[in-house]
């Protein structure tokens, strides 16, 4: 996956924009994992994603890559779904798992990751898996990238630890091009229940 993520929705924007990450958030290049890392889990498909801090409790669906080599989002007519890149690392296993979701709908209604930019360091992301285990990730950074300067290697690269990236649209918006950037959440596995 070398191309940047372009998650565009031609939404009607008659209300407030989605939250943006705080400028006070630490950069993921300098952020250390929050909490202890735990041993990787064997592969198992994720089935549900929960982020209590922003009220997300969503089913997950497998997604592939688009023509540019970036992970797709779930179908536009299912904005409450979170996608996971099914040909990559399953959440909780060693490596970097990638999950995507819509920020909003074409009508401007909030999507599953509408409030992703409001997450803060230390927040938890829970992913229930098909093996009935829940992989608990702790957020180490939340960043906003211009889509023309999307750091694919940084976002998709792994450290050998079980990590998770959550990605959605973000930044400015124009009717001609859609969202101008992406919000990326960096998190590390810190517990298994």
Secondary structure, 3 states (H helix, E strand, C coil): CCCCCCCCCCCCCCCCCCCCCCCCCCCCCCCCCCCCCCCCCCCCCEEEEEEHHHCEEEEEEEECECCCCCECCCCCCCCCCEEEECCCCCCCCCEEEEEECCCECCCCCECCCCCHHHCCCCCEEEEEECCCCEEEEEEEEEEEEEHHHCCHHHHHCCCCCEEEEEEEEEEEEECCCEEEEEEEEEEEEEEEC
